[in-house]
Amino acid sequence: MRVADLIGSRQEVYTLSEDATVFDAARYLREKQVRAAGVRNGRGEVVGIVSQSDISDKVAAENKCPTWMRVSEIMSTNLVTVPPEMPLDECLRLMEKHNIYHLMVIDPKAGYRGTISVQDLLRVIASDNKDRADMLEAFLFPSR
C-alpha cells in the first residue's frame, strides 16, 4: 500500500497561515479533529507544520500566551516530506528515523496534499500485518 492509497479519499487538506495565532491554530486543530496541519506563508507556499505537540511543548509547557504568539514562532520547519507513490512501510521508517508523528505529502504536480500520521499507519498496518503493528506500537509507547 502506498501513501496515495491512504490519502486518496480525503476531501480536505488542512492548512493554517503562518500569521495565525497559536490560539487560533489550537482551535482549528480541535475543530477539524486533526493533530497537525501544514503552514502556508503569504504566497501560499507550505513552509512548516504545526501540531498539537508543538502547542503543548512550546506554548503551554512554557506558560506562554497563545493569543499573542504566531504559528510561525512554534511551527516545525525541518520538513520531512513524502511523495504519494511512497510505500507506507518506508513512511514508518522515516517517522522512526526522524522521531516524528506526521509526514507531509507533497505531490510534484499537485503540491501539498496533506499529512499522514502515525495513527493512520497504525490503522493500516494493524489490519495488514500484526508484526508491523507491534513495531509501531513500540514506537508510539516506548518502554519507560
Backbone bond lengths (Angstrom), bond angles and torsions (degrees), N, CA, C in turn:
res aa  C-N    CA-C-N  psi(-1)  N-CA   C-N-CA  omega(-1)  CA-C   N-CA-C  phi
1 M - - - 1.451 - - 1.533 108.96 -
2 R 1.316 115.06 142.81 1.466 121.38 -177.46 1.523 110.59 -115.55
3 V 1.333 115.05 167.34 1.466 121.44 179.51 1.524 110.68 -54.31
4 A 1.319 117.59 -43.54 1.465 121.05 -178.69 1.524 111.86 -58.31
5 D 1.330 117.31 -35.17 1.462 120.78 178.03 1.527 110.92 -65.73
6 L 1.314 115.71 -34.05 1.464 121.06 -178.43 1.526 112.25 -76.41
7 I 1.322 117.55 -40.82 1.471 120.39 -175.62 1.515 113.44 -97.40
8 G 1.312 116.94 -4.66 1.458 120.93 -174.10 1.510 115.65 -55.09
9 S 1.319 117.73 -34.63 1.465 120.24 -176.25 1.531 113.00 -92.25
10 R 1.310 117.83 -2.19 1.467 120.06 -178.46 1.522 110.88 -71.44
11 Q 1.311 114.60 134.70 1.463 120.52 -178.16 1.519 112.86 -94.80
12 E 1.320 117.36 -26.89 1.458 120.65 -172.53 1.520 110.73 -123.73
13 V 1.333 115.45 139.90 1.451 122.45 173.94 1.525 106.27 -109.75
14 Y 1.321 117.02 125.49 1.459 121.38 -173.71 1.519 111.14 -93.02
15 T 1.336 114.99 123.22 1.462 120.93 177.68 1.519 109.96 -141.14
16 L 1.305 114.03 158.19 1.455 123.77 176.05 1.517 108.45 -130.26
17 S 1.317 116.17 158.00 1.451 121.25 172.68 1.523 108.99 -80.85
18 E 1.320 117.11 145.00 1.461 120.08 177.47 1.528 111.43 -64.18
19 D 1.324 117.05 -17.99 1.458 121.81 178.59 1.522 113.64 -88.36
20 A 1.329 117.63 -6.47 1.466 120.78 178.65 1.525 109.24 -63.49
21 T 1.331 115.91 149.96 1.463 118.67 175.28 1.517 109.19 -75.60
22 V 1.303 115.68 157.75 1.459 120.87 176.71 1.533 109.35 -63.44
23 F 1.318 116.88 -35.82 1.458 121.17 176.60 1.532 110.11 -58.64
24 D 1.337 116.74 -48.02 1.461 120.47 178.53 1.527 111.60 -63.73
25 A 1.324 116.78 -36.85 1.469 120.48 178.30 1.527 110.84 -64.31
26 A 1.315 116.73 -42.73 1.467 120.24 179.50 1.529 110.70 -63.20
27 R 1.314 116.36 -42.16 1.463 120.27 178.36 1.526 110.84 -65.58
28 Y 1.330 117.44 -40.64 1.464 122.41 179.64 1.531 110.39 -61.86
29 L 1.330 116.39 -47.80 1.457 120.00 179.93 1.528 110.83 -61.09
30 R 1.322 116.47 -41.35 1.466 120.17 178.71 1.525 110.93 -65.55
31 E 1.329 116.03 -45.59 1.465 120.87 -178.91 1.525 111.88 -60.89
32 K 1.317 116.23 -42.92 1.467 121.34 -178.47 1.527 112.67 -82.98
33 Q 1.319 116.71 -8.61 1.461 123.41 -179.14 1.521 111.89 57.41
34 V 1.333 114.44 47.04 1.463 121.88 175.08 1.522 108.12 -126.44
35 R 1.307 115.58 161.05 1.464 119.97 -177.97 1.524 113.22 -101.75
36 A 1.344 116.95 -7.86 1.462 120.27 179.55 1.518 109.57 -157.07
37 A 1.326 114.75 155.72 1.469 120.74 177.09 1.523 108.65 -146.14
38 G 1.317 114.78 149.35 1.453 120.17 174.98 1.526 109.73 -68.94
39 V 1.328 115.68 156.20 1.461 121.38 178.96 1.521 107.96 -120.17
40 R 1.334 114.89 128.75 1.465 121.08 -179.59 1.525 110.14 -110.10
41 N 1.342 114.85 147.64 1.464 119.54 174.49 1.524 109.18 -87.88
42 G 1.310 116.92 -175.24 1.460 121.92 -178.02 1.516 114.42 -62.25
43 R 1.330 117.73 -20.72 1.469 121.82 178.40 1.531 111.75 -92.69
44 G 1.324 116.32 2.13 1.462 120.44 179.07 1.514 114.45 85.58
45 E 1.313 117.76 5.32 1.461 121.55 179.79 1.523 109.94 -81.74
46 V 1.326 116.60 141.24 1.454 120.78 176.39 1.527 108.09 -75.59
47 V 1.331 115.31 120.93 1.465 120.70 -176.53 1.523 113.30 -120.66
48 G 1.326 116.48 -2.90 1.455 118.63 -178.64 1.506 111.66 -175.73
49 I 1.318 113.71 -175.58 1.459 122.15 175.48 1.520 106.86 -141.12
50 V 1.316 116.17 140.94 1.464 121.18 176.40 1.514 107.65 -123.85
51 S 1.323 115.36 137.09 1.452 120.56 -177.23 1.522 110.20 -128.43
52 Q 1.319 114.49 168.72 1.460 119.43 174.90 1.520 110.15 -60.18
53 S 1.315 117.30 -33.91 1.466 120.51 178.10 1.525 111.07 -64.75
54 D 1.329 117.12 -40.02 1.467 120.07 176.99 1.520 110.29 -59.42
55 I 1.324 115.81 -44.70 1.469 120.68 -178.77 1.521 109.97 -65.03
56 S 1.313 116.52 -44.68 1.458 120.99 -179.52 1.532 111.86 -65.37
57 D 1.333 116.33 -49.48 1.469 121.08 -174.04 1.525 113.79 -75.73
58 K 1.320 117.08 -37.02 1.465 120.48 -172.03 1.522 114.12 -100.24
59 V 1.317 117.11 -11.25 1.463 120.02 -178.98 1.529 110.21 -122.51
60 A 1.313 116.72 -66.50 1.470 120.11 -175.78 1.528 111.69 -60.81
61 A 1.314 118.16 -48.08 1.461 121.36 -177.52 1.529 112.47 -67.68
62 E 1.317 116.47 -21.78 1.463 121.88 179.11 1.528 111.87 -97.31
63 N 1.334 115.83 2.90 1.463 122.70 -179.52 1.540 112.04 54.80
64 K 1.317 115.15 44.19 1.463 121.39 177.46 1.522 109.43 -98.99
65 C 1.305 116.30 160.41 1.457 120.60 -175.60 1.533 110.96 -90.10
66 P 1.336 118.47 115.38 1.462 121.31 -177.56 1.529 113.55 -69.40
67 T 1.309 118.32 -19.04 1.469 119.46 179.61 1.517 111.81 -80.40
68 W 1.322 117.36 -16.78 1.466 120.49 -179.87 1.520 112.96 -102.49
69 M 1.320 116.55 -18.98 1.461 119.95 -177.67 1.520 110.53 -90.11
70 R 1.309 115.42 148.43 1.457 122.52 177.46 1.527 109.92 -99.88
71 V 1.297 114.66 152.83 1.464 121.05 177.48 1.529 110.20 -55.99
72 S 1.319 117.24 -36.68 1.465 120.83 -179.19 1.528 112.53 -59.97
73 E 1.322 117.61 -21.25 1.461 121.48 -179.47 1.524 112.62 -80.54
74 I 1.314 117.67 -21.13 1.469 119.55 -175.30 1.520 114.09 -122.08
75 M 1.322 117.83 -10.75 1.468 120.03 -176.33 1.519 111.11 -65.04
76 S 1.312 115.10 153.21 1.461 121.29 173.32 1.522 107.94 -85.56
77 T 1.320 115.80 132.70 1.468 119.85 -178.09 1.520 113.09 -114.19
78 N 1.319 117.77 -9.48 1.472 121.05 174.80 1.519 106.73 -83.82
79 L 1.319 115.44 78.24 1.453 121.39 -170.33 1.521 112.44 -75.84
80 V 1.310 114.37 132.82 1.456 121.75 172.21 1.521 105.20 -106.84
81 T 1.323 115.33 114.42 1.458 120.16 -174.98 1.529 110.32 -116.64
82 V 1.319 114.15 156.32 1.457 120.29 177.70 1.522 108.84 -135.24
83 P 1.330 116.89 149.20 1.466 119.85 174.59 1.525 110.05 -85.81
84 P 1.316 117.38 160.18 1.471 120.37 179.73 1.529 113.67 -59.77
85 E 1.319 118.03 -23.37 1.463 121.33 -177.35 1.518 113.33 -80.72
86 M 1.321 118.73 -9.34 1.463 120.53 -174.47 1.536 111.15 -68.97
87 P 1.336 116.30 135.00 1.471 120.12 175.02 1.535 110.51 -66.07
88 L 1.328 116.12 146.53 1.461 120.53 -176.54 1.524 112.81 -64.30
89 D 1.328 118.55 -31.91 1.464 118.90 178.63 1.529 111.54 -65.65
90 E 1.332 117.32 -31.07 1.471 119.84 175.05 1.526 110.85 -70.23
91 C 1.325 117.04 -33.04 1.468 120.88 176.53 1.524 109.85 -62.87
92 L 1.305 116.54 -42.98 1.455 120.70 178.26 1.522 110.66 -60.41
93 R 1.316 116.92 -43.23 1.471 120.38 178.40 1.532 111.21 -61.04
94 L 1.338 116.35 -40.62 1.469 119.69 177.95 1.527 111.33 -63.87
95 M 1.316 116.58 -42.72 1.465 119.78 179.11 1.522 110.61 -61.80
96 E 1.319 116.19 -42.65 1.472 119.97 178.30 1.526 110.84 -65.00
97 K 1.308 116.55 -45.47 1.465 121.30 -178.15 1.524 111.81 -59.95
98 H 1.326 116.64 -41.84 1.466 121.46 -176.20 1.527 113.26 -97.49
99 N 1.339 116.21 -0.80 1.466 121.79 -179.50 1.527 111.54 53.59
100 I 1.329 115.54 52.58 1.462 122.07 -179.54 1.521 109.78 -127.91
101 Y 1.331 115.51 163.60 1.464 121.34 -176.71 1.529 113.41 -113.00
102 H 1.332 117.21 -4.92 1.471 121.34 -179.55 1.526 109.41 -138.58
103 L 1.325 115.03 144.11 1.463 121.91 172.92 1.523 107.67 -122.65
104 M 1.307 115.77 140.04 1.458 120.70 177.25 1.522 108.68 -89.62
105 V 1.327 115.71 132.99 1.461 121.24 -179.53 1.525 107.92 -96.96
106 I 1.323 115.90 118.43 1.460 122.12 179.50 1.521 108.67 -119.72
107 D 1.313 115.03 117.90 1.460 121.93 176.88 1.528 107.39 -93.75
108 P 1.335 118.27 126.06 1.467 120.14 -179.37 1.530 113.55 -54.90
109 K 1.330 117.00 -29.97 1.471 120.19 -178.84 1.525 112.36 -93.64
110 A 1.327 117.22 -40.28 1.465 121.12 -172.47 1.526 114.09 -101.49
111 G 1.330 117.83 -5.97 1.455 120.37 179.96 1.512 113.19 80.00
112 Y 1.318 116.58 -148.42 1.462 123.20 -175.86 1.518 110.24 -68.49
113 R 1.333 116.44 125.56 1.469 122.26 -177.38 1.518 113.03 -112.79
114 G 1.326 117.52 2.68 1.450 120.98 179.60 1.518 111.35 116.68
115 T 1.332 114.49 -164.94 1.452 119.89 -179.59 1.525 109.79 -122.41
116 I 1.318 113.94 157.33 1.458 119.53 167.45 1.523 105.75 -119.42
117 S 1.309 115.26 145.17 1.453 119.98 -176.01 1.513 110.98 -114.17
118 V 1.303 114.52 166.99 1.441 119.81 175.81 1.534 109.71 -63.21
119 Q 1.336 117.42 -30.56 1.463 120.31 176.43 1.529 110.89 -66.33
120 D 1.330 117.18 -39.30 1.466 120.48 175.85 1.526 110.13 -57.81
121 L 1.329 114.68 -46.45 1.460 119.25 -179.07 1.522 111.28 -65.80
122 L 1.314 116.67 -38.65 1.460 120.03 179.57 1.522 111.17 -60.37
123 R 1.317 116.45 -43.00 1.472 119.45 179.35 1.525 111.20 -61.15
124 V 1.320 117.06 -45.18 1.468 120.79 -178.28 1.513 111.19 -69.51
125 I 1.297 115.56 -47.71 1.456 119.51 -176.35 1.524 110.81 -66.15
126 A 1.328 116.60 -39.21 1.465 119.30 179.98 1.517 111.09 -60.69
127 S 1.313 115.62 -36.31 1.460 117.83 -179.91 1.524 111.73 -79.25
128 D 1.317 118.21 -23.79 1.461 121.69 -177.21 1.522 114.28 -94.26
129 N 1.337 115.09 -35.99 1.455 116.18 -170.18 1.520 110.31 -158.65
130 K 1.294 117.78 111.15 1.462 122.56 -176.38 1.525 112.03 -60.96
131 D 1.311 118.77 -38.11 1.458 121.28 -179.54 1.528 111.25 -62.42
132 R 1.315 116.45 -42.64 1.462 119.68 178.97 1.528 110.57 -66.52
133 A 1.303 117.47 -36.46 1.462 121.16 178.05 1.526 110.49 -62.63
134 D 1.329 117.31 -39.60 1.466 120.80 178.41 1.525 110.88 -63.51
135 M 1.323 117.19 -39.97 1.458 121.40 178.51 1.537 110.14 -63.86
136 L 1.311 116.88 -43.29 1.455 120.85 179.34 1.527 110.99 -66.27
137 E 1.305 116.04 -39.55 1.467 119.96 177.59 1.528 110.26 -61.58
138 A 1.317 117.09 -40.07 1.466 120.44 178.10 1.524 110.82 -64.47
139 F 1.325 116.93 -34.99 1.470 121.25 176.59 1.519 110.38 -66.78
140 L 1.327 116.29 -43.75 1.464 120.80 -178.24 1.525 112.83 -70.60
141 F 1.318 116.50 -37.52 1.458 121.53 -174.00 1.531 108.77 -126.23
142 P 1.333 116.83 70.70 1.461 119.37 -177.33 1.532 111.24 -63.23
143 S 1.324 116.18 152.18 1.465 120.98 177.63 1.514 109.08 -62.91
144 R 1.267 115.03 139.05 1.485 119.45 -177.25 1.477 110.67 -96.65
